[in-house]
Structures are given as structure tokens and as C-alpha cells.
Amino acid sequence: MRSQERHRDVAAYALGVLDEAESFRFEDHLMECPRCSAHVTEFGPVTRQLMLYRTATPRAVHPMAAPGPRLLDRLLGEVAARTRARRRRSLYAVAAAVVLAVAGPAIALTAERGSDPLRVEATDERSGVWAQVTAVAEPWGSEVSLEVKDAAGPRVCRLVAVGHDGSEETITTWTASSRDARPTSTEGGAALHPDEIARYEVRTTTGERLVTIPVQ
């Protein structure tokens, strides 16, 4: 496969439509191509939305079914409702900040314990990899941010959410640079809600587990 063709396979890899052999070759390419690695991360939101569509759509519905005439109105109404909800949350946050400033440290401590987002971290003594996961509950699942330090690259890695029921979802994929101890940041999402996730795992694409981050 020529280099230019590998670049064109970014979307197919991110959407999971390459076969096993093609995925293996593309992952070798990712280790040497920061541009493609960045593009794979950028496809995360698209992949997440397609996954949610697949989960929410009954099998009896044909994938190429045409939308009904009122679908656009419903979608616009939902976007407007979410916008109003975000504004209300912002107002509540401002009000809470005022209360905390007046009430003092005791109330501040209580609010911190019960607030979102959920943040967990861990370091693996064997691999030396440190990772911190921040998860925010959303109506569709979890919005997840990751910071990871891995100085043993180059290698392609992924963050996996493991549910209490044993189910797994790949949240995001990135390339760890060679001998670079600076933290790498990336974002993704899962259909699982934060309280449905038992732990997060950073793995290589070959299946090696680099660090496990349990959810308390």
C-alpha cells in the first residue's frame, strides 16, 4: 500500500470498516505518522455518534431509511432544549458559587464530593504509564477526557471503558511518542454512563494492558 493510500484510510480505520489485515498495516503507519494519528482522534465524535445511532436504532429499521417530514423540526427542538438546559446549568453554577462563597469551607467540601465530573487516575508500576480519566455524564452516555504519560513509545494505544456487566467500549485512540514523558491529552465518549463503568484500561492495539484505572 502506498503512503498516500494509507493517509486516505484514516476514516475507514476510525469507523472500524477495515479488515484485520488492513487495520494491522494501518496501525504500523500510525506509529510513524502524527498527522494520521491526529485525524483518527478527530474522527472520535463522528464514530461516537454512529455508534449511538446503531445502538438506538431497532434492527427492523433499514439503515438507508428516509427521515420523516417532521424529523428536522424534532431535531431543532431537541437542540434548542439542550441549549436552554446548558444555560440553566450555568445559572445554577453561578448561584452555587455565590452560596459557597458566603457559606464557607464546610459547604465547599460537601459540594466538591458530590459534584461532576468524575476524575480518577492510576500508575502502573510495571509499565510506568500514568493516566487520568475525567468523565462527565451526558444524556447519551459519558464524555471522557484523558491525560496519559507514556515514555515507552512509539506505539498506538487506546482507552477502553469496561462496564460492570463486562461490556467494553473503545473511547479514543492515539499514538504515544518515543521517549516523551510529557502528558498527552485526548477526548472521546462512551455509550456507557459513568455509574455503569467499573474501570478504564489503557491498552496497546496489540492487546497489552498498560494501566488500569478503577472507578471508586
C-alpha positions as MATLAB code, in Angstrom:
seq = 'MRSQERHRDVAAYALGVLDEAESFRFEDHLMECPRCSAHVTEFGPVTRQLMLYRTATPRAVHPMAAPGPRLLDRLLGEVAARTRARRRRSLYAVAAAVVLAVAGPAIALTAERGSDPLRVEATDERSGVWAQVTAVAEPWGSEVSLEVKDAAGPRVCRLVAVGHDGSEETITTWTASSRDARPTSTEGGAALHPDEIARYEVRTTTGERLVTIPVQ';
ca = [
       0.000    0.000    0.000;
       1.428    3.389   -0.976;
       1.809    6.140    1.611;
      -0.889    8.336    0.068;
      -3.353    5.437    0.176;
      -2.575    4.925    3.861;
      -3.468    8.562    4.537;
      -6.819    8.022    2.825;
      -7.605    5.075    5.113;
      -7.885    7.272    8.229;
     -11.692    7.497    8.113;
     -12.127    3.813    7.312;
      -9.889    2.855   10.245;
     -11.607    5.240   12.682;
     -15.034    3.898   11.667;
     -13.884    0.282   12.004;
     -14.564   -0.818    8.407;
     -11.053   -2.060    7.577;
     -10.474   -5.777    7.780;
      -7.991   -7.202   10.292;
      -5.001   -7.249    7.929;
      -5.619   -3.711    6.674;
      -6.076   -2.438   10.252;
      -2.768   -4.030   11.260;
      -0.930   -2.335    8.368;
      -2.580    0.998    9.092;
      -1.602    0.810   12.781;
       2.029    0.383   11.701;
       1.582    3.525    9.623;
       0.041    5.400   12.592;
       3.193    4.859   14.639;
       5.143    6.902   12.081;
       2.530    9.468   11.032;
       1.476   12.107   13.607;
      -0.913   13.659   11.070;
      -2.938   10.468   10.667;
      -2.875    9.895   14.422;
      -4.396   13.348   14.947;
      -7.026   12.684   12.278;
      -8.039    9.408   13.972;
      -8.654   11.330   17.190;
     -10.670   13.964   15.294;
     -12.977   11.245   13.979;
     -13.856   10.279   17.577;
     -17.083   12.354   17.781;
     -18.297   11.018   14.419;
     -17.577    7.435   15.454;
     -19.367    8.024   18.754;
     -22.499    9.393   17.057;
     -22.631    6.487   14.605;
     -22.245    4.040   17.480;
     -25.086    5.722   19.360;
     -27.255    5.661   16.230;
     -26.575    1.949   15.822;
     -27.432    1.313   19.476;
     -30.637    3.355   19.384;
     -31.956    2.179   16.010;
     -34.084   -1.011   16.019;
     -32.790   -3.772   13.783;
     -36.082   -3.710   11.867;
     -35.266   -0.199   10.590;
     -33.358   -0.249    7.312;
     -30.046    1.706    7.618;
     -30.928    3.726    4.491;
     -34.473    4.550    5.637;
     -35.547    8.080    4.693;
     -36.306   10.513    7.529;
     -39.890   11.562    8.171;
     -41.044   15.093    7.260;
     -41.043   16.243   10.915;
     -37.608   14.865   11.807;
     -35.818   18.207   11.245;
     -38.313   20.030   13.465;
     -37.793   17.446   16.208;
     -34.011   17.706   15.960;
     -34.100   21.503   16.070;
     -36.409   21.340   19.082;
     -34.025   18.959   20.849;
     -31.034   21.215   20.137;
     -32.945   24.223   21.488;
     -33.938   22.268   24.619;
     -30.328   21.232   25.253;
     -29.173   24.819   24.787;
     -31.712   26.011   27.355;
     -30.620   23.230   29.733;
     -26.964   24.275   29.419;
     -27.916   27.862   30.190;
     -29.857   26.745   33.269;
     -26.874   24.684   34.463;
     -24.634   27.738   34.025;
     -27.004   29.849   36.119;
     -27.168   27.142   38.792;
     -23.363   27.005   38.848;
     -23.140   30.772   39.359;
     -25.743   30.615   42.145;
     -23.901   27.724   43.794;
     -20.628   29.649   43.639;
     -22.250   32.585   45.417;
     -23.657   30.292   48.132;
     -20.278   28.623   48.633;
     -18.511   31.956   48.873;
     -20.922   33.063   51.617;
     -21.327   29.776   53.485;
     -17.666   28.909   53.847;
     -15.312   25.897   53.529;
     -17.626   23.261   55.063;
     -20.222   23.643   52.325;
     -17.486   23.845   49.689;
     -16.147   20.453   50.768;
     -19.614   18.862   50.550;
     -20.198   20.310   47.091;
     -16.847   19.027   45.831;
     -17.591   15.471   46.926;
     -20.950   15.349   45.143;
     -20.084   17.289   42.007;
     -19.383   16.242   38.436;
     -17.141   15.443   36.666;
     -15.778   12.156   37.982;
     -11.934   12.120   37.950;
      -9.812    9.018   38.580;
      -6.131    8.248   37.982;
      -3.606    5.437   38.365;
       0.011    4.499   37.645;
       1.148    1.032   36.613;
       4.414    0.089   38.345;
       5.355   -2.424   35.652;
       4.810   -0.252   32.559;
       5.403    3.118   34.238;
       2.342    4.544   32.465;
       0.254    7.138   34.339;
      -3.261    8.059   33.238;
      -6.018   10.336   34.491;
      -9.592    9.994   33.249;
     -12.275   12.659   33.639;
     -15.842   11.560   32.830;
     -18.901   13.780   32.560;
     -22.406   12.289   32.464;
     -24.395   13.118   29.339;
     -27.893   12.020   28.248;
     -26.282    9.732   25.655;
     -23.562    8.279   27.948;
     -20.186    9.716   29.056;
     -17.974   12.465   27.700;
     -14.421   11.420   28.563;
     -11.124   13.331   28.709;
      -7.801   11.536   29.111;
      -4.306   12.631   30.137;
      -1.614    9.971   29.860;
       2.170    9.834   30.328;
       3.874    7.048   28.398;
       7.596    7.321   27.638;
       7.946    3.845   26.106;
       6.672    4.637   22.588;
       6.280    4.798   19.771;
       3.122    2.706   19.918;
      -0.564    3.090   19.127;
      -2.767    2.979   22.237;
      -6.441    3.099   23.072;
      -8.579    3.879   26.101;
     -11.207    1.233   26.867;
     -14.177    1.569   29.230;
     -15.169   -1.706   30.928;
     -18.718   -1.862   32.279;
     -19.922   -3.580   35.442;
     -21.567   -6.136   33.134;
     -18.240   -6.911   31.434;
     -19.008   -4.991   28.227;
     -16.220   -2.951   26.633;
     -16.120    0.219   24.549;
     -13.109    1.861   22.919;
     -13.262    5.564   23.769;
     -10.306    7.022   21.884;
      -7.069    6.064   20.116;
      -3.720    7.890   19.949;
      -0.008    7.390   19.245;
       2.487    7.519   22.136;
       5.668    9.289   21.031;
       9.127    7.847   21.595;
      10.781    8.742   24.939;
       8.421   11.653   25.603;
       7.351   11.906   29.257;
       5.080   14.902   28.689;
       1.341   14.200   29.151;
      -0.772   13.521   26.086;
      -4.376   14.747   26.115;
      -7.245   13.324   24.086;
     -11.030   13.133   24.273;
     -13.783   10.710   23.346;
     -17.071    9.301   24.510;
     -18.863    6.120   25.516;
     -22.474    4.993   25.409;
     -21.997    3.736   28.981;
     -22.860    6.259   31.699;
     -20.201    6.986   34.374;
     -22.012    4.896   37.001;
     -22.092    1.938   34.587;
     -18.290    1.886   34.175;
     -16.242   -0.292   36.542;
     -12.799    0.678   35.264;
     -10.839    2.203   32.402;
      -7.885    0.495   30.729;
      -5.115    1.895   28.561;
      -4.069   -0.790   26.102;
      -1.896   -1.061   23.037;
      -3.626   -2.057   19.813;
      -1.942   -5.452   20.181;
      -3.850   -6.023   23.439;
      -1.145   -5.293   26.032;
      -2.648   -3.642   29.128;
      -0.531   -0.649   30.155;
      -2.538    0.712   33.107;
      -5.898    0.020   34.756;
      -7.829    2.925   36.312;
     -10.547    1.613   38.657;
     -13.620    3.740   39.327;
     -14.109    4.138   43.075;
];
